[in-house]
Amino acid sequence: MKLVRIYTGDDGRSHFEDVEIDMLERGGGMGCISELWPGDGVMFREVDGNYDLDFHNAPRRQLVVNLTGSVEIEVGDGTVRRLESGSILLAEDVEGQGHISRAVDGQPRECLFIPLD
């Protein structure tokens, strides 16, 4: 399973990294599962289709799971990625310049925030 990570580099800017999550075979038709990621609750978020958040930091280390809609994220070097429904973002840029988040095509978005320890 893959996710997109945003982190703060030595230059104080946010950067993207593609991360592969290690999965363990469960056997007996149970499929694969990762190790437990310790966290502290879940938050639900809805945003309308016209949001455009200038550079900001993640408020904490957290997973952001897009349920509906998409988000366009821009990091400090100008790289832009569009994260669609079903994508997972590991937000770790809690300091430095941060990132920009924008609505896509005027569509609202629903997501889960999962704070991590």
C-alpha positions in Angstrom: 0.0 0.0 0.0 1.3 3.5 -0.8 0.8 6.9 0.7 2.2 10.4 0.0 4.3 12.0 2.7 4.9 15.7 3.2 7.9 16.6 5.4 10.1 19.6 6.2 13.5 19.3 4.6 16.8 20.8 5.8 16.0 23.8 3.7 12.9 24.7 5.8 10.6 23.9 2.9 8.0 21.1 2.6 8.7 18.3 0.2 6.8 15.2 -1.1 7.9 11.6 -0.7 6.2 8.4 -1.9 6.1 5.8 0.9 5.4 2.1 0.6 3.7 0.7 3.7 5.1 -2.7 4.7 2.3 -5.3 4.8 2.3 -8.7 6.5 0.4 -11.7 5.0 -2.3 -12.9 7.4 -3.1 -16.2 5.7 -6.4 -18.0 5.7 -7.9 -15.6 3.3 -7.4 -12.6 5.7 -5.2 -10.7 3.2 -2.4 -8.4 4.4 -2.2 -5.9 7.2 0.4 -3.4 8.4 1.8 -3.0 11.8 -0.2 -0.8 14.2 0.4 2.9 13.9 -0.2 4.4 17.4 -2.6 7.4 17.3 -5.1 9.4 19.3 -8.6 9.5 17.9 -10.1 10.5 14.5 -11.4 13.8 13.3 -13.9 14.2 10.4 -13.6 17.2 8.1 -15.8 18.8 5.4 -14.6 21.7 3.2 -16.5 23.5 0.5 -15.4 23.7 -3.1 -13.8 27.1 -2.9 -11.1 26.8 -0.2 -7.6 27.9 -1.0 -5.3 27.8 2.0 -2.0 29.6 1.6 1.2 28.2 3.1 0.5 26.5 6.4 1.9 23.7 8.5 0.2 20.5 9.5 -1.0 21.2 13.1 0.4 17.8 14.2 1.8 14.6 12.6 -1.2 13.0 11.1 -2.7 10.9 8.4 -5.3 12.6 6.1 -7.5 10.1 4.3 -9.6 11.6 1.4 -13.1 10.1 1.4 -14.7 12.2 -1.3 -13.4 14.9 -3.6 -9.8 15.8 -4.3 -7.2 18.2 -3.0 -4.3 20.0 -4.8 -1.2 20.4 -2.6 1.8 22.5 -3.4 5.1 22.3 -1.6 7.9 24.8 -1.2 9.7 24.0 -4.4 6.6 24.6 -6.5 5.7 20.9 -7.0 2.0 20.3 -7.1 0.2 17.0 -6.6 -3.5 16.2 -6.8 -4.7 13.7 -4.2 -7.9 11.9 -5.2 -10.6 10.1 -3.2 -9.1 7.1 -1.4 -5.6 8.6 -1.2 -3.7 8.8 2.0 -1.4 11.7 3.0 1.1 11.5 5.9 1.4 15.2 7.0 4.7 15.7 8.9 5.6 19.3 7.9 4.8 20.7 11.3 7.4 23.4 11.0 9.1 25.5 8.3 7.3 27.0 5.3 4.5 24.5 5.1 2.3 23.7 2.1 -0.6 25.1 0.1 -4.0 23.2 -0.1 -6.6 24.0 -2.8 -10.0 22.7 -3.8 -10.2 21.0 -7.1 -12.8 21.9 -9.8 -15.0 23.7 -7.2 -15.9 20.4 -5.6 -16.3 19.9 -1.8 -14.2 17.3 0.0 -14.7 15.0 3.0 -11.7 13.5 4.8 -10.5 11.9 8.0 -7.7 13.3 10.1 -5.9 10.6 12.2 -3.5 12.2 14.6 -0.4 10.0 15.2 1.8 9.7 18.3 
